[in-house]
Each structure stands twice: as C-alpha cells, then as structure tokens.
Amino acid sequence: MLKEDILYELEARRGTPVSGQELADHFHVSRNAVWKVINSLKEEGYQISSARNRGYLLENSSDILSKEGILAELKGDCPQLEIRILEEVDSTNNEAKRMLASGFGGNALIAAKTQTMGRGRKGKSFYSPEGGGLYFSLILQEDEMTDQLSLLTIVTACAVLRALERKTGVSLQLKWVNDLFIGNKKAGGILSEAITDLESGKTEALVIGIGINLTTEAFPPELEQIATAVDTEVPRNALIAELVKELLSAPWQEPERELPFYREHSMVLGKTVLYQEERVLAETVDETGALLIRYENGEEKTIRGGSILLSEEF
C-alpha cells in the first residue's frame, strides 16, 4: 500500500528531507496522492515537517512503533522474519503462542504498543503502559536448541543487555535469572517459554517475551520504589531492531558460551540474598544456568527456579 511504502521511505531517510516529487515518481503516483498520505501520517502522530524546495522530513524525535520503521532499521537483515505490530494485546507471549498453535512456522516478531495482561515469571504481571516501553515477543525456531530453559533465558538476557548498552549507552546489570536492573531498580524483564514436542520432549520453538521500561515516569504505588526506566531518546523502532538482530545472532545452539558474560554482569553473585525466607550467599551460576547458593550453616544447594531478593529488597 502507498501509505506503508511512503512511511518506509521516510523512516529509511529519517532526519533527511525527501521531495514530494521524488516520492511521486518513485511510486508512480501524483504529488497530491503523496500529500494526502503525508497528512494522514501526521494525523496519526508522526512528526513530519515540510518546507518549499526541501520536501518532507521525518523528525528524529518522532517515535511511533511500526513495521515499516523496524524494517528500515533492519536494512535488509532478517529477511525471513515475520513482523506484526499490535495496538493492544493481552500479552505478546500469548499472541506468539496463538500463532504457533494455528500452525505458524518460522521466526516472528510480535510487538504491541500496550499490553493489558503483560506477563512475568511465576504468574506476575508486567506493567505495560502505552508509550512507556518496549513490549515484544520473538518466536525462534532453531535446530538443535537446548532443552535447558535457564540457559536459553541466560542467552536472551545477555543479548538484550548487549544491545541496550550499545544503543543507549546505559549501564545495566542482570539479576538471576531474567531481570534487567539499573542500579537497584528493575528496568525490564524476560519471560522465555519453550514449546516442546509431546512425543519427543524436544524443544520445537522458543517464545521470548521482553518488556523494557523506556520512558515511563509514573509507576503504580507498588512499583515506585523498585522500578525505573532506561530513559533514552533512541526511537523504539531503532531499539527493537537492534535487539532483534542481537537475539537472532545469539548462540542458541551453544548457550554455555554466554555464561562468562552473564556471570560478569550479574548483580547477585558473591552477595547475600533472600531465598525462601532465608539469607543465603549467591555463589555462582553453574553450567546448566542454575544458581548455586550457600546457607549460613555451610550447606550448598542448586536452585533452578523460584525468586531471590536482593539485600535492598528485604
């Protein structure tokens, strides 16, 4: 459609003017048709400036999540990736699993501007206000993917941290196993869900849900003291494209390669944490992605699930 085509061109040339005549010639339409599309995009909230002899320019500050914007940022990478942008959804992970249940094959990105039932681990919710963050899921169908979900989550966490730091310059840390922190406050989380074959028990697909607080200023009372935002001016399309490229190139078939990086960026190793109402020492993350803890009496235990609290949280 003409509207999507022109939006892609504007996104690809973000910050640089393109003349209406050039767009008209490129898409074999009239300048009036181009003008109508531009006005329609402006009505949707796109910040497009125009001036005689300069053309149309999508401002760098324009920040609307779109398939065309993501494709423009990917610059031809990930050509087989299905991209779906939703205005609102219960949960992008739920939508991803619905796609798989309906027979979808391949890799896909499902992003939403807001979630009504954003999900975290252990049934917890993830606050997902419109315009406040990035909420998306990636369907990955890789060959020979490990069945150890903790390792897959670790690979995801490392990829997300790398991409965010590279694109925003913000320093983040990882709280075992799936939370992104800035200082002592949570800025994002990851929910990885393996889709397995009932007969073989092997992982057929991985659904990776990622929620990141980008510009959220007001959190609900229960989150005010424990949540924060990345606070970046990098457009959402650019961020999500960077994250997708990093995730698609991650070592899913050799997840143990990420363990040194994960340990290096862990904010819990070597510290006292609270696990099941007891103070324990978080010693290391083992080769399976499990957390090795030591009780005050010297007893050691390996945990593969559950939650831990940092000293600042208890």
C-alpha positions in Angstrom: 0.0 0.0 0.0 1.1 3.5 -0.8 0.9 4.7 2.9 3.2 1.9 4.1 5.6 2.4 1.2 6.0 6.2 1.9 6.3 5.6 5.6 9.1 3.1 4.9 10.9 5.7 2.8 10.6 8.4 5.4 11.8 6.0 8.1 14.8 4.9 6.0 15.7 8.6 5.5 14.8 9.8 9.0 16.2 13.2 9.6 16.8 13.9 5.9 14.2 15.6 3.6 12.8 13.8 0.6 10.9 15.7 -2.0 7.3 15.0 -2.8 8.1 14.8 -6.5 10.7 12.2 -5.8 8.2 10.1 -3.8 5.6 10.6 -6.5 8.0 9.5 -9.3 9.2 6.5 -7.2 5.8 5.1 -6.6 4.2 6.2 -9.9 1.5 8.4 -8.2 0.6 12.1 -8.2 2.1 14.6 -5.8 -1.4 15.1 -4.5 -1.6 11.4 -3.6 1.7 11.8 -1.7 0.4 14.9 0.1 -2.7 13.1 1.2 -0.6 10.2 2.7 1.7 12.7 4.5 -1.3 14.4 6.1 -2.7 11.1 7.1 0.6 10.1 8.8 0.7 13.5 10.6 -2.8 12.9 11.9 -1.6 9.6 13.3 1.1 11.4 15.3 4.1 11.2 13.0 6.3 14.3 13.3 6.8 15.2 9.7 8.0 18.7 8.7 7.7 20.1 5.2 9.1 23.2 3.5 9.1 24.5 0.0 12.1 23.2 -2.0 13.1 20.9 0.8 10.4 18.2 0.8 9.2 16.1 3.7 11.3 15.1 6.7 10.5 12.6 9.4 11.9 14.2 12.6 14.4 12.3 14.7 12.1 12.8 17.7 9.2 11.0 16.0 8.7 7.8 18.0 5.9 5.6 16.8 6.4 1.8 16.7 5.7 0.5 13.2 6.6 -2.4 10.9 8.0 0.0 8.3 10.2 1.7 10.9 11.6 -1.6 12.1 12.2 -2.8 8.6 14.0 0.4 7.7 16.3 0.0 10.7 17.0 -3.7 9.9 18.3 -2.5 6.5 17.6 -5.9 4.8 18.8 -8.0 7.7 16.5 -10.8 8.9 14.5 -11.1 5.6 12.6 -14.1 6.7 11.3 -12.5 9.9 7.5 -12.1 10.1 6.7 -8.7 11.9 3.4 -8.0 13.4 2.7 -4.7 15.3 -0.4 -4.6 17.5 -2.1 -1.6 19.0 -3.1 -3.6 22.1 -2.9 -7.2 23.2 -3.3 -9.2 26.4 0.3 -10.4 26.2 2.7 -10.7 23.3 3.8 -14.1 24.5 0.2 -15.2 24.5 -0.2 -13.9 20.9 3.0 -15.7 19.9 1.7 -19.0 21.3 -1.6 -18.5 19.5 0.3 -18.1 16.2 2.2 -21.3 16.8 -0.9 -23.1 17.7 -2.5 -22.0 14.4 0.4 -23.6 12.5 2.8 -20.7 12.1 6.3 -21.8 11.1 9.4 -19.7 11.1 10.6 -16.8 13.1 8.4 -13.9 14.1 8.4 -10.6 16.0 5.2 -9.6 17.7 5.3 -6.1 19.3 2.5 -4.2 21.0 2.1 -0.6 22.0 0.4 -1.7 25.2 -0.4 -4.9 27.0 -3.5 -5.4 29.1 -2.1 -8.6 30.8 1.7 -8.3 30.5 3.3 -11.4 31.9 6.3 -12.1 34.0 7.6 -15.2 35.7 5.6 -17.2 38.2 2.3 -15.5 37.1 3.5 -12.0 37.9 2.3 -9.1 35.8 4.5 -6.6 33.9 3.3 -3.0 33.9 2.9 -2.1 30.2 1.6 1.5 29.7 1.2 2.8 26.1 4.1 4.8 25.1 6.2 3.9 28.1 8.2 1.0 27.0 9.0 -1.8 24.5 6.8 -4.9 24.8 7.5 -7.7 22.3 8.0 -11.4 21.8 10.2 -13.2 19.4 9.3 -16.7 18.1 12.5 -18.6 17.4 12.6 -22.0 15.7 16.2 -23.1 15.7 17.6 -26.5 15.1 19.1 -28.5 18.0 18.1 -25.9 20.6 18.9 -27.0 24.2 16.1 -28.1 26.4 17.5 -26.3 29.4 15.3 -23.2 29.6 17.5 -21.5 32.2 20.3 -21.4 29.6 18.0 -20.1 26.9 16.9 -17.3 29.3 20.5 -16.5 30.0 21.4 -16.3 26.3 18.4 -13.9 25.9 19.4 -11.8 28.9 23.0 -11.4 27.6 21.8 -10.4 24.1 19.3 -7.9 25.4 21.9 -6.3 27.7 24.5 -6.0 24.9 22.0 -4.4 22.5 20.6 -2.0 25.0 24.0 -0.8 26.3 25.4 -0.5 22.7 22.4 1.6 21.5 21.6 3.7 24.6 24.9 3.9 26.5 23.1 3.0 29.7 24.9 0.5 32.0 22.7 -2.4 33.1 23.1 -5.5 35.3 21.4 -8.9 35.5 19.5 -10.3 38.4 19.2 -14.1 38.2 17.7 -15.2 36.1 15.8 -12.9 33.9 15.6 -9.3 35.2 17.4 -6.2 33.9 18.5 -3.7 36.5 19.8 -0.1 36.5 21.3 0.5 39.9 19.0 -1.2 42.4 15.8 -0.9 40.4 14.3 -3.1 37.7 14.2 -1.7 34.2 13.0 -4.8 32.3 12.3 -8.5 32.4 12.4 -11.6 30.2 9.9 -14.4 30.0 11.2 -17.4 28.0 8.8 -20.2 27.2 9.8 -23.4 25.4 7.3 -25.1 23.1 8.0 -28.8 23.2 7.0 -31.8 21.1 4.8 -34.0 23.4 6.2 -37.3 21.9 10.0 -36.5 21.8 10.1 -33.9 24.6 12.4 -31.8 22.4 12.1 -28.0 22.2 10.5 -27.1 18.8 10.3 -23.4 19.3 11.2 -20.7 21.8 8.9 -17.8 22.7 11.0 -15.0 24.2 9.0 -12.2 25.8 10.8 -8.9 26.6 9.5 -5.9 28.5 11.6 -2.8 28.9 10.7 0.4 30.7 11.9 3.1 28.3 10.3 6.4 29.2 7.8 5.5 31.9 7.7 8.3 34.5 4.9 7.3 36.8 4.7 3.7 38.1 1.9 2.2 40.3 2.4 2.7 44.0 3.6 -0.9 44.5 6.4 -0.3 41.8 7.5 3.2 42.7 10.4 2.1 44.8 11.6 -0.9 42.8 11.1 0.1 39.1 12.9 2.5 36.8 13.2 3.3 33.2 16.1 3.3 30.7 15.3 6.9 29.9 16.5 7.1 26.4 15.7 9.2 23.4 16.6 6.4 20.9 13.4 5.7 18.9 11.6 2.4 19.6 12.0 1.1 16.1 15.8 1.5 16.2 15.9 -0.1 19.6 13.8 -3.1 18.8 15.7 -3.7 15.5 19.0 -3.7 17.4 17.5 -6.1 19.9 16.2 -8.4 17.2 19.5 -8.5 15.3 21.3 -9.4 18.5 18.8 -12.1 19.5 18.8 -13.7 16.1 22.6 -13.9 16.1 22.9 -15.3 19.6 24.5 -18.7 20.2 21.3 -20.7 20.8 22.9 -24.0 19.9 25.9 -23.3 22.3 24.3 -21.3 25.1 27.1 -22.2 27.6 29.3 -19.7 25.6 27.3 -16.9 27.3 27.9 -18.0 30.9 31.1 -16.0 31.5 29.4 -12.8 30.2 26.4 -13.5 32.3 28.4 -14.1 35.4 30.4 -10.9 34.8 27.3 -8.8 34.6 25.4 -10.5 37.4 24.5 -8.2 40.3 23.9 -11.1 42.8 27.0 -13.3 42.7 29.1 -13.0 45.8 26.2 -11.3 47.6 23.8 -12.2 50.4 20.3 -12.7 49.0 17.0 -13.9 50.4 15.7 -17.3 49.2 12.6 -18.9 50.7 12.8 -16.5 53.7 16.5 -17.5 54.4 19.6 -15.5 53.9 22.0 -17.3 51.6 25.1 -16.5 49.6 24.7 -16.5 45.8 28.0 -18.2 44.8 27.8 -18.8 41.1 25.7 -19.8 38.1 26.6 -23.3 37.0 27.0 -24.8 33.5 23.2 -25.5 33.3 22.2 -22.0 34.2 21.2 -22.9 37.8 22.2 -20.7 40.8 24.4 -22.3 43.4 23.7 -20.9 46.9 25.2 -21.5 50.3 23.3 -21.3 53.5 24.7 -19.8 56.7 25.4 -23.3 58.1 27.6 -24.0 55.1 25.2 -26.2 53.2 25.1 -25.7 49.5 22.1 -26.0 47.2 21.5 -25.6 43.4 18.2 -23.9 42.6 16.7 -23.8 39.1 13.5 -21.8 39.8 11.9 -19.5 42.3 12.7 -16.0 43.2 15.5 -14.3 45.2 15.6 -10.9 46.8 18.5 -8.6 46.9 19.5 -7.1 50.3 17.9 -3.8 49.3 14.6 -5.6 48.9 14.4 -7.2 52.4 
